[in-house]
Amino acid sequence: MELNSSLSEKAQQDLELVEKAKNGDQHAYAQLLGKYRDAIYFMLLKMVNNKADAEDLTIEAFGKAFKNLDNYTPNFAFSTSLFKIASNNAIDYIRKQRKDTISFDQSADKDHQFSPSNVIQSDTPDPEANMINDQQIKMMRDVVSRLKPRYRSLIELRYFKEYSYDEIAEHLDIPIGTVKAQLFRARELLMNILRHTR
C-alpha cells in the first residue's frame, strides 16, 4: 500500500486501518469506530439536539462509511469523509423531520412575525401511517430473521428490545467495541438483504 505523503500522520494511520478493514479485519473497524465515535456523536447531537437520534445517526454514518470503504480514495483523510457523511446524513434527517411540521400562514396575521415558536408538530401518526409502520416492522422482522444468529440477536437487542450498547455487551458477554463493530456489520448485511428483496 502506497501512503499519500500529503496526508497527516494521523490520516496515514487511518488509511492503514481502512486497508485492513477492507480485508475484513474486524479489529480495524473497531479502532476506526473508537477513534471517531465520540466526535461524530457530539457533532450530531449539536445538530439534532436529541441523544437517541444522535446515537442512531452516528451508527448510520459509520455504517455508510464502512459500506463504502472500497470507494474511499486516500486523497483526503478518512475522518474528512466520515464527518461529511455524518453531517449530510443529519441534514437529510432534519429535512425529513421538517416535512412533518405545519407552519402558520404568515398572511393570516400581518402584525404577527413568523418565528420558530409558531411551528406546530404533530406527534400522533394518522391511521395510514400506523398501517405503513406495522407493515415496515413486519418486513424488518422477516429480513432480520434471515441473518446469522449472532447478527440477528444483536439487531433484536438493539432495535426491537432497545438495549443500550452497554446492556448488549453485558447480555452477550462481549466487549462494547465488538458490539458496535458487529452491529455495523449486521446493518450492512441487512441493507444488502433489503436491496435484493425490493
Secondary structure, 3 states (H helix, E strand, C coil): CCCCCCCCHHHHHHHHHHHHHHCCCHHHHHHHHHHHHHHHHHHHHHHHCCHHHHHHHHHHHHHHHHHCHHHCCCCCCHHHHHHHHHHHHHHHHHHHHHHCEEECCHHHCCCCCCCHHHEEECCCCCHHHHHHHHHHHHHHHHHHCCCCHHHHHHHHHHHHCCCCHHHHHHHHCCCHHHHHHHHHHHHHHHHHHHHHHC
